[in-house]
Amino acid sequence: MKLLIHRNLREPQEIEATRVVVLDQFDNPVALAVEVEEGVIIAETAAEGNEVEFNQILRSLGINKTVIVTDVKQRPLSEIEIPSV
């Protein structure tokens, strides 16, 4: 599978991979994609109600972490500020 990686507004970098694990700032897995054979990709996210399957796939990949998803109540923002660069 191909990945397009972006950082800030620079040109995207394209790379080939067979396994991708997305980590948050605390190194917790939050999403993954695995190409099990050419053109067949399994993709999962750590979502509420999906923890068991997500953790099973992590274990099958040799990642020894348990992901627990907590629903966070969110309030819409009254306005959005974009910091100047």
PyMOL Python script that loads the backbone (N, CA, C, O; Angstrom):
from pymol import cmd

cmd.read_pdbstr("""\
ATOM      1  N   MET A   1       0.841  -1.167   0.000  1.00  0.00           N
ATOM      2  CA  MET A   1       0.000   0.000   0.000  1.00  0.00           C
ATOM      3  C   MET A   1       0.885   1.229   0.000  1.00  0.00           C
ATOM      4  O   MET A   1       2.039   1.170   0.425  1.00  0.00           O
ATOM      5  N   LYS A   2       0.359   2.317  -0.465  1.00  0.00           N
ATOM      6  CA  LYS A   2       1.098   3.575  -0.497  1.00  0.00           C
ATOM      7  C   LYS A   2       0.582   4.481   0.610  1.00  0.00           C
ATOM      8  O   LYS A   2      -0.612   4.506   0.909  1.00  0.00           O
ATOM      9  N   LEU A   3       1.494   5.216   1.205  1.00  0.00           N
ATOM     10  CA  LEU A   3       1.144   6.197   2.221  1.00  0.00           C
ATOM     11  C   LEU A   3       1.569   7.567   1.756  1.00  0.00           C
ATOM     12  O   LEU A   3       2.655   7.738   1.202  1.00  0.00           O
ATOM     13  N   LEU A   4       0.712   8.545   1.983  1.00  0.00           N
ATOM     14  CA  LEU A   4       1.069   9.940   1.752  1.00  0.00           C
ATOM     15  C   LEU A   4       1.191  10.580   3.118  1.00  0.00           C
ATOM     16  O   LEU A   4       0.221  10.646   3.873  1.00  0.00           O
ATOM     17  N   ILE A   5       2.393  11.054   3.432  1.00  0.00           N
ATOM     18  CA  ILE A   5       2.649  11.637   4.737  1.00  0.00           C
ATOM     19  C   ILE A   5       2.850  13.132   4.564  1.00  0.00           C
ATOM     20  O   ILE A   5       3.652  13.572   3.742  1.00  0.00           O
ATOM     21  N   HIS A   6       2.114  13.904   5.346  1.00  0.00           N
ATOM     22  CA  HIS A   6       2.212  15.362   5.286  1.00  0.00           C
ATOM     23  C   HIS A   6       2.712  15.891   6.629  1.00  0.00           C
ATOM     24  O   HIS A   6       2.341  15.373   7.682  1.00  0.00           O
ATOM     25  N   ARG A   7       3.539  16.905   6.587  1.00  0.00           N
ATOM     26  CA  ARG A   7       3.939  17.614   7.801  1.00  0.00           C
ATOM     27  C   ARG A   7       3.830  19.096   7.483  1.00  0.00           C
ATOM     28  O   ARG A   7       4.514  19.619   6.602  1.00  0.00           O
ATOM     29  N   ASN A   8       2.951  19.755   8.224  1.00  0.00           N
ATOM     30  CA  ASN A   8       2.653  21.165   7.989  1.00  0.00           C
ATOM     31  C   ASN A   8       2.126  21.324   6.563  1.00  0.00           C
ATOM     32  O   ASN A   8       1.311  20.514   6.122  1.00  0.00           O
ATOM     33  N   LEU A   9       2.556  22.313   5.859  1.00  0.00           N
ATOM     34  CA  LEU A   9       2.051  22.538   4.499  1.00  0.00           C
ATOM     35  C   LEU A   9       3.072  22.175   3.436  1.00  0.00           C
ATOM     36  O   LEU A   9       2.948  22.605   2.289  1.00  0.00           O
ATOM     37  N   ARG A  10       4.068  21.400   3.794  1.00  0.00           N
ATOM     38  CA  ARG A  10       5.097  20.998   2.839  1.00  0.00           C
ATOM     39  C   ARG A  10       4.560  19.939   1.897  1.00  0.00           C
ATOM     40  O   ARG A  10       3.465  19.412   2.090  1.00  0.00           O
ATOM     41  N   GLU A  11       5.335  19.640   0.892  1.00  0.00           N
ATOM     42  CA  GLU A  11       4.968  18.603  -0.075  1.00  0.00           C
ATOM     43  C   GLU A  11       4.801  17.260   0.630  1.00  0.00           C
ATOM     44  O   GLU A  11       5.574  16.936   1.531  1.00  0.00           O
ATOM     45  N   PRO A  12       3.807  16.482   0.232  1.00  0.00           N
ATOM     46  CA  PRO A  12       3.637  15.169   0.851  1.00  0.00           C
ATOM     47  C   PRO A  12       4.756  14.218   0.437  1.00  0.00           C
ATOM     48  O   PRO A  12       5.299  14.304  -0.664  1.00  0.00           O
ATOM     49  N   GLN A  13       5.077  13.324   1.340  1.00  0.00           N
ATOM     50  CA  GLN A  13       6.059  12.283   1.047  1.00  0.00           C
ATOM     51  C   GLN A  13       5.281  10.996   0.813  1.00  0.00           C
ATOM     52  O   GLN A  13       4.413  10.652   1.615  1.00  0.00           O
ATOM     53  N   GLU A  14       5.572  10.283  -0.261  1.00  0.00           N
ATOM     54  CA  GLU A  14       4.893   9.024  -0.572  1.00  0.00           C
ATOM     55  C   GLU A  14       5.856   7.872  -0.307  1.00  0.00           C
ATOM     56  O   GLU A  14       6.985   7.870  -0.799  1.00  0.00           O
ATOM     57  N   ILE A  15       5.400   6.888   0.478  1.00  0.00           N
ATOM     58  CA  ILE A  15       6.224   5.718   0.764  1.00  0.00           C
ATOM     59  C   ILE A  15       5.389   4.452   0.631  1.00  0.00           C
ATOM     60  O   ILE A  15       4.162   4.494   0.724  1.00  0.00           O
ATOM     61  N   GLU A  16       6.052   3.345   0.417  1.00  0.00           N
ATOM     62  CA  GLU A  16       5.410   2.035   0.353  1.00  0.00           C
ATOM     63  C   GLU A  16       5.517   1.387   1.732  1.00  0.00           C
ATOM     64  O   GLU A  16       6.543   1.517   2.400  1.00  0.00           O
ATOM     65  N   ALA A  17       4.462   0.690   2.162  1.00  0.00           N
ATOM     66  CA  ALA A  17       4.489   0.000   3.457  1.00  0.00           C
ATOM     67  C   ALA A  17       3.508  -1.164   3.414  1.00  0.00           C
ATOM     68  O   ALA A  17       2.580  -1.179   2.605  1.00  0.00           O
ATOM     69  N   THR A  18       3.721  -2.125   4.282  1.00  0.00           N
ATOM     70  CA  THR A  18       2.768  -3.227   4.426  1.00  0.00           C
ATOM     71  C   THR A  18       2.071  -3.181   5.777  1.00  0.00           C
ATOM     72  O   THR A  18       1.085  -3.884   6.000  1.00  0.00           O
ATOM     73  N   ARG A  19       2.597  -2.335   6.694  1.00  0.00           N
ATOM     74  CA  ARG A  19       1.998  -2.211   8.017  1.00  0.00           C
ATOM     75  C   ARG A  19       2.166  -0.784   8.506  1.00  0.00           C
ATOM     76  O   ARG A  19       3.265  -0.232   8.455  1.00  0.00           O
ATOM     77  N   VAL A  20       1.083  -0.186   8.978  1.00  0.00           N
ATOM     78  CA  VAL A  20       1.113   1.176   9.490  1.00  0.00           C
ATOM     79  C   VAL A  20       0.378   1.186  10.828  1.00  0.00           C
ATOM     80  O   VAL A  20      -0.748   0.701  10.931  1.00  0.00           O
ATOM     81  N   VAL A  21       1.021   1.738  11.839  1.00  0.00           N
ATOM     82  CA  VAL A  21       0.379   1.921  13.130  1.00  0.00           C
ATOM     83  C   VAL A  21       0.473   3.403  13.472  1.00  0.00           C
ATOM     84  O   VAL A  21       1.563   3.975  13.491  1.00  0.00           O
ATOM     85  N   VAL A  22      -0.671   4.020  13.741  1.00  0.00           N
ATOM     86  CA  VAL A  22      -0.720   5.438  14.094  1.00  0.00           C
ATOM     87  C   VAL A  22      -0.744   5.530  15.618  1.00  0.00           C
ATOM     88  O   VAL A  22      -1.580   4.912  16.278  1.00  0.00           O
ATOM     89  N   LEU A  23       0.190   6.313  16.164  1.00  0.00           N
ATOM     90  CA  LEU A  23       0.300   6.482  17.612  1.00  0.00           C
ATOM     91  C   LEU A  23      -0.066   7.911  18.002  1.00  0.00           C
ATOM     92  O   LEU A  23       0.166   8.853  17.243  1.00  0.00           O
ATOM     93  N   ASP A  24      -0.643   8.060  19.201  1.00  0.00           N
ATOM     94  CA  ASP A  24      -0.897   9.409  19.702  1.00  0.00           C
ATOM     95  C   ASP A  24       0.359   9.949  20.374  1.00  0.00           C
ATOM     96  O   ASP A  24       1.408   9.306  20.334  1.00  0.00           O
ATOM     97  N   GLN A  25       0.264  11.117  20.988  1.00  0.00           N
ATOM     98  CA  GLN A  25       1.442  11.747  21.590  1.00  0.00           C
ATOM     99  C   GLN A  25       1.994  10.971  22.780  1.00  0.00           C
ATOM    100  O   GLN A  25       3.105  11.253  23.229  1.00  0.00           O
ATOM    101  N   PHE A  26       1.239   9.992  23.306  1.00  0.00           N
ATOM    102  CA  PHE A  26       1.693   9.169  24.423  1.00  0.00           C
ATOM    103  C   PHE A  26       2.130   7.781  23.970  1.00  0.00           C
ATOM    104  O   PHE A  26       2.309   6.889  24.799  1.00  0.00           O
ATOM    105  N   ASP A  27       2.304   7.586  22.656  1.00  0.00           N
ATOM    106  CA  ASP A  27       2.689   6.315  22.044  1.00  0.00           C
ATOM    107  C   ASP A  27       1.630   5.228  22.179  1.00  0.00           C
ATOM    108  O   ASP A  27       1.959   4.042  22.175  1.00  0.00           O
ATOM    109  N   ASN A  28       0.361   5.618  22.299  1.00  0.00           N
ATOM    110  CA  ASN A  28      -0.739   4.658  22.307  1.00  0.00           C
ATOM    111  C   ASN A  28      -1.237   4.459  20.881  1.00  0.00           C
ATOM    112  O   ASN A  28      -1.447   5.442  20.170  1.00  0.00           O
ATOM    113  N   PRO A  29      -1.432   3.223  20.442  1.00  0.00           N
ATOM    114  CA  PRO A  29      -1.968   2.985  19.096  1.00  0.00           C
ATOM    115  C   PRO A  29      -3.410   3.477  18.995  1.00  0.00           C
ATOM    116  O   PRO A  29      -4.227   3.179  19.867  1.00  0.00           O
ATOM    117  N   VAL A  30      -3.728   4.221  17.948  1.00  0.00           N
ATOM    118  CA  VAL A  30      -5.091   4.705  17.738  1.00  0.00           C
ATOM    119  C   VAL A  30      -5.686   4.231  16.415  1.00  0.00           C
ATOM    120  O   VAL A  30      -6.903   4.272  16.235  1.00  0.00           O
ATOM    121  N   ALA A  31      -4.837   3.780  15.487  1.00  0.00           N
ATOM    122  CA  ALA A  31      -5.311   3.266  14.200  1.00  0.00           C
ATOM    123  C   ALA A  31      -4.218   2.406  13.593  1.00  0.00           C
ATOM    124  O   ALA A  31      -3.038   2.544  13.916  1.00  0.00           O
ATOM    125  N   LEU A  32      -4.640   1.512  12.700  1.00  0.00           N
ATOM    126  CA  LEU A  32      -3.665   0.668  12.013  1.00  0.00           C
ATOM    127  C   LEU A  32      -4.209   0.225  10.669  1.00  0.00           C
ATOM    128  O   LEU A  32      -5.418   0.193  10.438  1.00  0.00           O
ATOM    129  N   ALA A  33      -3.281  -0.113   9.792  1.00  0.00           N
ATOM    130  CA  ALA A  33      -3.615  -0.684   8.490  1.00  0.00           C
ATOM    131  C   ALA A  33      -2.555  -1.722   8.177  1.00  0.00           C
ATOM    132  O   ALA A  33      -1.360  -1.468   8.327  1.00  0.00           O
ATOM    133  N   VAL A  34      -3.000  -2.899   7.738  1.00  0.00           N
ATOM    134  CA  VAL A  34      -2.088  -3.992   7.428  1.00  0.00           C
ATOM    135  C   VAL A  34      -2.470  -4.553   6.066  1.00  0.00           C
ATOM    136  O   VAL A  34      -3.629  -4.898   5.834  1.00  0.00           O
ATOM    137  N   GLU A  35      -1.494  -4.644   5.165  1.00  0.00           N
ATOM    138  CA  GLU A  35      -1.723  -5.268   3.861  1.00  0.00           C
ATOM    139  C   GLU A  35      -1.415  -6.760   4.029  1.00  0.00           C
ATOM    140  O   GLU A  35      -0.250  -7.158   4.071  1.00  0.00           O
ATOM    141  N   VAL A  36      -2.473  -7.587   4.124  1.00  0.00           N
ATOM    142  CA  VAL A  36      -2.284  -9.016   4.381  1.00  0.00           C
ATOM    143  C   VAL A  36      -1.869  -9.773   3.130  1.00  0.00           C
ATOM    144  O   VAL A  36      -1.215 -10.812   3.223  1.00  0.00           O
ATOM    145  N   GLU A  37      -2.239  -9.271   1.975  1.00  0.00           N
ATOM    146  CA  GLU A  37      -1.742  -9.751   0.690  1.00  0.00           C
ATOM    147  C   GLU A  37      -1.935  -8.612  -0.289  1.00  0.00           C
ATOM    148  O   GLU A  37      -2.639  -7.647   0.011  1.00  0.00           O
ATOM    149  N   GLU A  38      -1.329  -8.709  -1.436  1.00  0.00           N
ATOM    150  CA  GLU A  38      -1.359  -7.580  -2.366  1.00  0.00           C
ATOM    151  C   GLU A  38      -2.788  -7.152  -2.672  1.00  0.00           C
ATOM    152  O   GLU A  38      -3.594  -7.938  -3.170  1.00  0.00           O
ATOM    153  N   GLY A  39      -3.087  -5.895  -2.366  1.00  0.00           N
ATOM    154  CA  GLY A  39      -4.405  -5.341  -2.640  1.00  0.00           C
ATOM    155  C   GLY A  39      -5.447  -5.615  -1.575  1.00  0.00           C
ATOM    156  O   GLY A  39      -6.574  -5.135  -1.701  1.00  0.00           O
ATOM    157  N   VAL A  40      -5.121  -6.372  -0.520  1.00  0.00           N
ATOM    158  CA  VAL A  40      -6.064  -6.665   0.563  1.00  0.00           C
ATOM    159  C   VAL A  40      -5.540  -6.002   1.827  1.00  0.00           C
ATOM    160  O   VAL A  40      -4.515  -6.408   2.375  1.00  0.00           O
ATOM    161  N   ILE A  41      -6.253  -4.979   2.285  1.00  0.00           N
ATOM    162  CA  ILE A  41      -5.798  -4.188   3.429  1.00  0.00           C
ATOM    163  C   ILE A  41      -6.855  -4.241   4.526  1.00  0.00           C
ATOM    164  O   ILE A  41      -8.040  -4.014   4.278  1.00  0.00           O
ATOM    165  N   ILE A  42      -6.406  -4.544   5.744  1.00  0.00           N
ATOM    166  CA  ILE A  42      -7.270  -4.495   6.920  1.00  0.00           C
ATOM    167  C   ILE A  42      -6.963  -3.185   7.633  1.00  0.00           C
ATOM    168  O   ILE A  42      -5.804  -2.898   7.931  1.00  0.00           O
ATOM    169  N   ALA A  43      -7.988  -2.392   7.906  1.00  0.00           N
ATOM    170  CA  ALA A  43      -7.805  -1.126   8.603  1.00  0.00           C
ATOM    171  C   ALA A  43      -8.755  -1.085   9.793  1.00  0.00           C
ATOM    172  O   ALA A  43      -9.931  -1.427   9.667  1.00  0.00           O
ATOM    173  N   GLU A  44      -8.248  -0.670  10.936  1.00  0.00           N
ATOM    174  CA  GLU A  44      -9.042  -0.582  12.159  1.00  0.00           C
ATOM    175  C   GLU A  44      -8.657   0.675  12.916  1.00  0.00           C
ATOM    176  O   GLU A  44      -7.542   1.181  12.794  1.00  0.00           O
ATOM    177  N   THR A  45      -9.600   1.165  13.697  1.00  0.00           N
ATOM    178  CA  THR A  45      -9.327   2.282  14.590  1.00  0.00           C
ATOM    179  C   THR A  45      -9.719   1.896  16.009  1.00  0.00           C
ATOM    180  O   THR A  45     -10.557   1.020  16.223  1.00  0.00           O
ATOM    181  N   ALA A  46      -9.100   2.560  16.964  1.00  0.00           N
ATOM    182  CA  ALA A  46      -9.460   2.360  18.363  1.00  0.00           C
ATOM    183  C   ALA A  46     -10.696   3.207  18.629  1.00  0.00           C
ATOM    184  O   ALA A  46     -10.588   4.382  18.982  1.00  0.00           O
ATOM    185  N   ALA A  47     -11.851   2.617  18.460  1.00  0.00           N
ATOM    186  CA  ALA A  47     -13.102   3.332  18.661  1.00  0.00           C
ATOM    187  C   ALA A  47     -13.908   2.642  19.749  1.00  0.00           C
ATOM    188  O   ALA A  47     -13.762   1.441  19.978  1.00  0.00           O
ATOM    189  N   GLU A  48     -14.755   3.406  20.414  1.00  0.00           N
ATOM    190  CA  GLU A  48     -15.576   2.830  21.470  1.00  0.00           C
ATOM    191  C   GLU A  48     -16.430   1.701  20.890  1.00  0.00           C
ATOM    192  O   GLU A  48     -17.090   1.874  19.865  1.00  0.00           O
ATOM    193  N   GLY A  49     -16.410   0.544  21.557  1.00  0.00           N
ATOM    194  CA  GLY A  49     -17.138  -0.619  21.092  1.00  0.00           C
ATOM    195  C   GLY A  49     -16.313  -1.515  20.187  1.00  0.00           C
ATOM    196  O   GLY A  49     -16.744  -2.617  19.846  1.00  0.00           O
ATOM    197  N   ASN A  50     -15.129  -1.056  19.794  1.00  0.00           N
ATOM    198  CA  ASN A  50     -14.265  -1.811  18.888  1.00  0.00           C
ATOM    199  C   ASN A  50     -12.951  -2.211  19.564  1.00  0.00           C
ATOM    200  O   ASN A  50     -12.038  -2.696  18.897  1.00  0.00           O
ATOM    201  N   GLU A  51     -12.849  -2.012  20.877  1.00  0.00           N
ATOM    202  CA  GLU A  51     -11.580  -2.229  21.566  1.00  0.00           C
ATOM    203  C   GLU A  51     -11.101  -3.677  21.481  1.00  0.00           C
ATOM    204  O   GLU A  51      -9.909  -3.921  21.292  1.00  0.00           O
ATOM    205  N   VAL A  52     -12.015  -4.643  21.618  1.00  0.00           N
ATOM    206  CA  VAL A  52     -11.614  -6.057  21.645  1.00  0.00           C
ATOM    207  C   VAL A  52     -10.958  -6.444  20.325  1.00  0.00           C
ATOM    208  O   VAL A  52      -9.866  -7.014  20.317  1.00  0.00           O
ATOM    209  N   GLU A  53     -11.612  -6.141  19.218  1.00  0.00           N
ATOM    210  CA  GLU A  53     -11.048  -6.488  17.902  1.00  0.00           C
ATOM    211  C   GLU A  53      -9.744  -5.733  17.643  1.00  0.00           C
ATOM    212  O   GLU A  53      -8.779  -6.315  17.148  1.00  0.00           O
ATOM    213  N   PHE A  54      -9.712  -4.436  17.976  1.00  0.00           N
ATOM    214  CA  PHE A  54      -8.512  -3.633  17.771  1.00  0.00           C
ATOM    215  C   PHE A  54      -7.345  -4.215  18.568  1.00  0.00           C
ATOM    216  O   PHE A  54      -6.245  -4.349  18.032  1.00  0.00           O
ATOM    217  N   ASN A  55      -7.564  -4.563  19.833  1.00  0.00           N
ATOM    218  CA  ASN A  55      -6.511  -5.132  20.669  1.00  0.00           C
ATOM    219  C   ASN A  55      -6.061  -6.501  20.166  1.00  0.00           C
ATOM    220  O   ASN A  55      -4.880  -6.832  20.269  1.00  0.00           O
ATOM    221  N   GLN A  56      -6.976  -7.302  19.626  1.00  0.00           N
ATOM    222  CA  GLN A  56      -6.597  -8.603  19.067  1.00  0.00           C
ATOM    223  C   GLN A  56      -5.665  -8.428  17.875  1.00  0.00           C
ATOM    224  O   GLN A  56      -4.683  -9.158  17.736  1.00  0.00           O
ATOM    225  N   ILE A  57      -5.970  -7.463  17.017  1.00  0.00           N
ATOM    226  CA  ILE A  57      -5.113  -7.220  15.856  1.00  0.00           C
ATOM    227  C   ILE A  57      -3.743  -6.708  16.306  1.00  0.00           C
ATOM    228  O   ILE A  57      -2.716  -7.107  15.755  1.00  0.00           O
ATOM    229  N   LEU A  58      -3.730  -5.820  17.313  1.00  0.00           N
ATOM    230  CA  LEU A  58      -2.442  -5.349  17.845  1.00  0.00           C
ATOM    231  C   LEU A  58      -1.603  -6.525  18.313  1.00  0.00           C
ATOM    232  O   LEU A  58      -0.415  -6.598  18.001  1.00  0.00           O
ATOM    233  N   ARG A  59      -2.204  -7.451  19.061  1.00  0.00           N
ATOM    234  CA  ARG A  59      -1.466  -8.626  19.566  1.00  0.00           C
ATOM    235  C   ARG A  59      -0.934  -9.474  18.415  1.00  0.00           C
ATOM    236  O   ARG A  59       0.195  -9.963  18.467  1.00  0.00           O
ATOM    237  N   SER A  60      -1.757  -9.647  17.369  1.00  0.00           N
ATOM    238  CA  SER A  60      -1.309 -10.463  16.239  1.00  0.00           C
ATOM    239  C   SER A  60      -0.127  -9.829  15.515  1.00  0.00           C
ATOM    240  O   SER A  60       0.632 -10.519  14.834  1.00  0.00           O
ATOM    241  N   LEU A  61       0.031  -8.505  15.664  1.00  0.00           N
ATOM    242  CA  LEU A  61       1.156  -7.795  15.055  1.00  0.00           C
ATOM    243  C   LEU A  61       2.362  -7.731  15.992  1.00  0.00           C
ATOM    244  O   LEU A  61       3.400  -7.168  15.643  1.00  0.00           O
ATOM    245  N   GLY A  62       2.217  -8.311  17.183  1.00  0.00           N
ATOM    246  CA  GLY A  62       3.315  -8.293  18.139  1.00  0.00           C
ATOM    247  C   GLY A  62       3.398  -7.022  18.957  1.00  0.00           C
ATOM    248  O   GLY A  62       4.428  -6.747  19.574  1.00  0.00           O
ATOM    249  N   ILE A  63       2.325  -6.239  18.971  1.00  0.00           N
ATOM    250  CA  ILE A  63       2.298  -4.995  19.749  1.00  0.00           C
ATOM    251  C   ILE A  63       1.622  -5.301  21.084  1.00  0.00           C
ATOM    252  O   ILE A  63       0.430  -5.604  21.134  1.00  0.00           O
ATOM    253  N   ASN A  64       2.395  -5.218  22.158  1.00  0.00           N
ATOM    254  CA  ASN A  64       1.909  -5.617  23.462  1.00  0.00           C
ATOM    255  C   ASN A  64       1.384  -4.412  24.239  1.00  0.00           C
ATOM    256  O   ASN A  64       1.943  -4.032  25.268  1.00  0.00           O
ATOM    257  N   LYS A  65       0.320  -3.826  23.744  1.00  0.00           N
ATOM    258  CA  LYS A  65      -0.345  -2.706  24.403  1.00  0.00           C
ATOM    259  C   LYS A  65      -1.844  -2.988  24.396  1.00  0.00           C
ATOM    260  O   LYS A  65      -2.366  -3.594  23.460  1.00  0.00           O
ATOM    261  N   THR A  66      -2.521  -2.548  25.433  1.00  0.00           N
ATOM    262  CA  THR A  66      -3.971  -2.660  25.497  1.00  0.00           C
ATOM    263  C   THR A  66      -4.554  -1.268  25.386  1.00  0.00           C
ATOM    264  O   THR A  66      -4.193  -0.370  26.146  1.00  0.00           O
ATOM    265  N   VAL A  67      -5.461  -1.092  24.429  1.00  0.00           N
ATOM    266  CA  VAL A  67      -6.079   0.207  24.197  1.00  0.00           C
ATOM    267  C   VAL A  67      -7.450   0.214  24.846  1.00  0.00           C
ATOM    268  O   VAL A  67      -8.263  -0.680  24.611  1.00  0.00           O
ATOM    269  N   ILE A  68      -7.704   1.230  25.666  1.00  0.00           N
ATOM    270  CA  ILE A  68      -9.008   1.424  26.294  1.00  0.00           C
ATOM    271  C   ILE A  68      -9.542   2.752  25.777  1.00  0.00           C
ATOM    272  O   ILE A  68      -8.872   3.780  25.877  1.00  0.00           O
ATOM    273  N   VAL A  69     -10.745   2.727  25.226  1.00  0.00           N
ATOM    274  CA  VAL A  69     -11.333   3.928  24.637  1.00  0.00           C
ATOM    275  C   VAL A  69     -12.370   4.494  25.599  1.00  0.00           C
ATOM    276  O   VAL A  69     -13.247   3.774  26.077  1.00  0.00           O
ATOM    277  N   THR A  70     -12.261   5.780  25.876  1.00  0.00           N
ATOM    278  CA  THR A  70     -13.205   6.469  26.737  1.00  0.00           C
ATOM    279  C   THR A  70     -13.900   7.540  25.925  1.00  0.00           C
ATOM    280  O   THR A  70     -13.258   8.331  25.233  1.00  0.00           O
ATOM    281  N   ASP A  71     -15.215   7.558  26.018  1.00  0.00           N
ATOM    282  CA  ASP A  71     -15.988   8.572  25.302  1.00  0.00           C
ATOM    283  C   ASP A  71     -15.839   9.905  26.028  1.00  0.00           C
ATOM    284  O   ASP A  71     -16.101  10.001  27.227  1.00  0.00           O
ATOM    285  N   VAL A  72     -15.423  10.919  25.302  1.00  0.00           N
ATOM    286  CA  VAL A  72     -15.247  12.247  25.872  1.00  0.00           C
ATOM    287  C   VAL A  72     -16.352  13.140  25.350  1.00  0.00           C
ATOM    288  O   VAL A  72     -16.543  13.263  24.141  1.00  0.00           O
ATOM    289  N   LYS A  73     -17.074  13.756  26.256  1.00  0.00           N
ATOM    290  CA  LYS A  73     -18.141  14.677  25.856  1.00  0.00           C
ATOM    291  C   LYS A  73     -17.510  15.944  25.304  1.00  0.00           C
ATOM    292  O   LYS A  73     -16.667  16.566  25.949  1.00  0.00           O
ATOM    293  N   GLN A  74     -17.924  16.311  24.116  1.00  0.00           N
ATOM    294  CA  GLN A  74     -17.347  17.478  23.468  1.00  0.00           C
ATOM    295  C   GLN A  74     -18.405  18.550  23.292  1.00  0.00           C
ATOM    296  O   GLN A  74     -19.580  18.262  23.066  1.00  0.00           O
ATOM    297  N   ARG A  75     -17.961  19.791  23.399  1.00  0.00           N
ATOM    298  CA  ARG A  75     -18.845  20.922  23.144  1.00  0.00           C
ATOM    299  C   ARG A  75     -18.340  21.646  21.903  1.00  0.00           C
ATOM    300  O   ARG A  75     -17.131  21.804  21.731  1.00  0.00           O
ATOM    301  N   PRO A  76     -19.235  22.083  21.047  1.00  0.00           N
ATOM    302  CA  PRO A  76     -18.773  22.812  19.857  1.00  0.00           C
ATOM    303  C   PRO A  76     -18.132  24.142  20.257  1.00  0.00           C
ATOM    304  O   PRO A  76     -18.528  24.772  21.238  1.00  0.00           O
ATOM    305  N   LEU A  77     -17.141  24.548  19.479  1.00  0.00           N
ATOM    306  CA  LEU A  77     -16.481  25.828  19.710  1.00  0.00           C
ATOM    307  C   LEU A  77     -17.358  26.963  19.214  1.00  0.00           C
ATOM    308  O   LEU A  77     -18.021  26.845  18.184  1.00  0.00           O
ATOM    309  N   SER A  78     -17.356  28.057  19.953  1.00  0.00           N
ATOM    310  CA  SER A  78     -18.141  29.212  19.501  1.00  0.00           C
ATOM    311  C   SER A  78     -17.446  29.912  18.340  1.00  0.00           C
ATOM    312  O   SER A  78     -18.094  30.518  17.487  1.00  0.00           O
ATOM    313  N   GLU A  79     -16.115  29.821  18.320  1.00  0.00           N
ATOM    314  CA  GLU A  79     -15.350  30.387  17.202  1.00  0.00           C
ATOM    315  C   GLU A  79     -14.025  29.640  17.099  1.00  0.00           C
ATOM    316  O   GLU A  79     -13.583  28.993  18.048  1.00  0.00           O
ATOM    317  N   ILE A  80     -13.416  29.742  15.954  1.00  0.00           N
ATOM    318  CA  ILE A  80     -12.138  29.055  15.717  1.00  0.00           C
ATOM    319  C   ILE A  80     -11.073  30.120  15.473  1.00  0.00           C
ATOM    320  O   ILE A  80     -11.257  31.037  14.673  1.00  0.00           O
ATOM    321  N   GLU A  81      -9.958  29.976  16.181  1.00  0.00           N
ATOM    322  CA  GLU A  81      -8.836  30.888  15.979  1.00  0.00           C
ATOM    323  C   GLU A  81      -7.722  30.155  15.264  1.00  0.00           C
ATOM    324  O   GLU A  81      -7.356  29.044  15.649  1.00  0.00           O
ATOM    325  N   ILE A  82      -7.182  30.769  14.227  1.00  0.00           N
ATOM    326  CA  ILE A  82      -6.048  30.199  13.500  1.00  0.00           C
ATOM    327  C   ILE A  82      -4.846  31.072  13.832  1.00  0.00           C
ATOM    328  O   ILE A  82      -4.813  32.253  13.486  1.00  0.00           O
ATOM    329  N   PRO A  83      -3.840  30.474  14.517  1.00  0.00           N
ATOM    330  CA  PRO A  83      -2.665  31.280  14.882  1.00  0.00           C
ATOM    331  C   PRO A  83      -1.889  31.713  13.648  1.00  0.00           C
ATOM    332  O   PRO A  83      -1.803  30.989  12.656  1.00  0.00           O
ATOM    333  N   SER A  84      -1.334  32.899  13.734  1.00  0.00           N
ATOM    334  CA  SER A  84      -0.530  33.376  12.597  1.00  0.00           C
ATOM    335  C   SER A  84       0.840  32.729  12.651  1.00  0.00           C
ATOM    336  O   SER A  84       1.363  32.419  13.722  1.00  0.00           O
ATOM    337  N   VAL A  85       1.407  32.533  11.472  1.00  0.00           N
ATOM    338  CA  VAL A  85       2.697  31.856  11.366  1.00  0.00           C
ATOM    339  C   VAL A  85       3.821  32.847  11.258  1.00  0.00           C
ATOM    340  O   VAL A  85       4.984  32.455  11.161  1.00  0.00           O
TER     341      VAL A  85
END
""", "prot")
cmd.dss("prot")
cmd.show_as("cartoon", "prot")
cmd.util.cbc("prot")
cmd.orient("prot")
